[in-house]
Amino acid sequence: MEAFLVSTGLVAIAEIGDKTMLLAIALAATWRRPVPIIAGILIATLANHALAALAGTLFAHFLSGPWMRWVVGIAFLGFAAWALIPDKLDDDEGGMKPQKTALAVFWATTVAFFLVEMGDKTQIATAALAARFETLPLVVAGSTLGMMLVNGPAVFMGEAAAKRLPLKHIRMAAAAGFALTGLWVLIAP
């Protein structure tokens, strides 16, 4: 039980203000679909932290290598461009307003979170905790719970902001946040 509780607490604290928490807020503000976003975060975190726990500290250096910086940075720049694209057609196109499906939002969130979490401090912490406690299921369960304790409320915070602010401004703010994060990832030492 110690492995579970320590993993939950350490990962939750490490996740506060992390780029994945900001991603949760931005996705919720952009798509306003909390259930598939939270489900995507859960699946991505389980998969990512399970891999981290299996790899332990052996792959921690490899996963934070320079090639991963490029993948994550370019992905964020792609998310910035994507955030600027409205979710519906203009009214002059027959009034049809197709929305991103729940499945599309789920998969986009899952992929985004999985990639962004690669080499992140919570992934490395999960690897180190697994190496320390040698109880992979409890460490993965605890680290995943820690992520969800922070990112679940972040999704609802992003959705609440989206209901009160004009969607155009939210898209622009999300795009700016993604772009700045992508540039920071690419140029940070």
C-alpha positions in Angstrom: 0.0 0.0 0.0 2.9 2.3 0.6 3.9 2.2 -3.1 0.3 3.1 -4.1 0.0 6.1 -1.7 3.5 7.4 -2.3 3.0 7.2 -6.1 -0.3 8.9 -5.9 0.9 11.8 -3.7 4.2 12.4 -5.5 2.7 12.4 -9.0 -0.3 14.6 -8.0 2.1 17.2 -6.6 4.4 17.0 -9.6 1.5 17.3 -12.0 0.2 20.6 -10.6 1.0 23.3 -13.2 2.6 20.8 -15.5 2.3 21.0 -19.3 -0.2 18.0 -19.3 -2.4 19.9 -16.9 -2.4 22.9 -19.2 -3.1 20.5 -22.1 -6.2 19.2 -20.2 -7.5 22.7 -19.7 -6.8 23.7 -23.3 -8.5 20.6 -24.8 -11.5 21.0 -22.6 -11.9 24.7 -23.5 -11.5 23.9 -27.2 -13.7 20.9 -27.5 -16.1 21.1 -24.5 -16.3 17.3 -24.3 -15.1 16.4 -20.7 -16.0 12.7 -20.7 -14.0 11.7 -23.8 -11.2 14.0 -22.7 -11.0 12.5 -19.2 -11.2 9.0 -20.7 -8.4 9.8 -23.1 -6.3 11.2 -20.2 -6.9 8.0 -18.2 -6.0 5.6 -21.0 -2.9 7.6 -22.1 -1.7 7.8 -18.5 -2.3 4.1 -17.9 -0.4 3.2 -21.0 2.4 5.7 -20.5 3.0 5.0 -16.9 2.8 1.2 -17.4 5.6 1.6 -20.0 7.5 3.8 -17.6 7.2 1.4 -14.8 8.3 -1.5 -17.0 11.2 0.4 -18.3 12.2 1.6 -14.8 15.2 3.9 -14.7 16.9 2.1 -17.6 15.0 4.0 -20.3 14.5 7.3 -18.4 17.5 8.9 -20.1 16.5 7.5 -23.6 12.9 8.8 -23.4 14.0 12.3 -22.5 16.5 12.5 -25.4 16.7 15.3 -27.9 14.6 13.4 -30.5 11.6 13.3 -28.1 12.0 17.1 -27.6 11.4 17.5 -31.4 8.4 15.2 -31.5 6.7 16.9 -28.5 7.6 20.5 -29.7 6.3 19.9 -33.3 3.2 18.1 -31.9 2.4 21.2 -29.8 2.8 23.5 -32.8 0.4 21.2 -34.7 -2.1 21.4 -31.8 -1.7 25.2 -32.0 -2.7 25.2 -35.7 -5.5 22.7 -35.0 -6.9 24.8 -32.2 -7.5 27.7 -34.6 -9.8 25.6 -36.8 -13.4 26.1 -35.8 -15.4 23.0 -35.0 -18.4 23.9 -37.2 -19.2 25.0 -40.7 -20.3 28.5 -41.4 -24.1 29.1 -41.4 -24.0 29.8 -45.1 -23.2 26.1 -45.8 -26.8 24.9 -45.2 -26.7 25.3 -41.4 -25.0 22.0 -40.8 -22.8 22.1 -37.7 -20.8 18.9 -37.5 -18.9 18.6 -34.2 -15.9 16.5 -33.5 -17.2 13.1 -32.4 -16.6 11.9 -28.9 -14.4 9.2 -30.4 -12.3 11.7 -32.3 -11.9 13.8 -29.1 -11.0 10.7 -27.1 -8.3 9.6 -29.6 -6.8 13.1 -30.0 -6.6 13.4 -26.3 -5.1 10.0 -25.8 -2.4 10.5 -28.4 -1.6 14.1 -27.2 -1.3 13.0 -23.6 0.7 9.9 -24.4 3.2 12.0 -26.4 3.4 14.9 -24.1 3.9 12.7 -21.1 6.9 11.0 -22.7 10.0 12.1 -20.8 7.9 14.2 -18.4 8.8 14.5 -14.8 5.7 12.4 -13.8 6.8 9.6 -16.2 10.3 9.6 -14.9 9.0 9.7 -11.3 6.8 6.7 -12.1 9.9 4.8 -13.5 11.9 5.7 -10.4 9.1 4.7 -8.0 8.7 1.4 -9.9 12.4 0.8 -9.5 12.2 1.7 -5.8 9.1 -0.3 -4.8 9.2 -3.2 -7.4 5.4 -3.4 -7.3 4.5 -2.3 -10.8 0.7 -2.5 -10.6 0.5 -0.5 -7.4 2.9 2.2 -8.7 1.0 2.5 -12.0 -2.3 2.6 -10.2 -1.0 5.3 -7.8 0.7 7.4 -10.4 -2.4 7.2 -12.7 -4.6 8.3 -9.8 -2.3 11.2 -9.0 -2.6 12.3 -12.6 -6.4 12.0 -12.6 -6.7 13.9 -9.3 -5.1 16.9 -10.9 -6.2 16.6 -14.6 -9.9 15.7 -14.0 -10.7 19.0 -12.3 -8.5 20.8 -14.8 -10.8 19.5 -17.6 -13.9 20.8 -15.8 -12.2 24.1 -15.2 -11.4 24.4 -18.9 -14.9 23.5 -19.9 -16.4 26.1 -17.4 -14.1 28.8 -18.9 -15.3 27.9 -22.4 -18.9 28.4 -21.4 -18.2 32.0 -20.2 -15.8 33.2 -22.9 -16.2 33.7 -26.6 -15.0 30.5 -28.5 -12.9 32.6 -30.9 -10.9 34.0 -28.0 -10.6 30.5 -26.4 -9.3 29.1 -29.7 -6.7 31.9 -30.0 -5.6 31.5 -26.4 -5.3 27.7 -26.7 -3.4 28.1 -30.0 -1.1 30.6 -28.3 -0.6 28.3 -25.3 0.2 25.3 -27.5 2.5 27.4 -29.8 4.4 28.9 -26.8 4.7 25.4 -25.2 5.9 23.9 -28.5 8.5 26.6 -29.0 9.6 26.4 -25.4 10.1 22.6 -25.7 12.1 23.1 -28.9 14.4 25.8 -27.7 14.8 25.0 -23.9 18.1 23.5 -23.0 
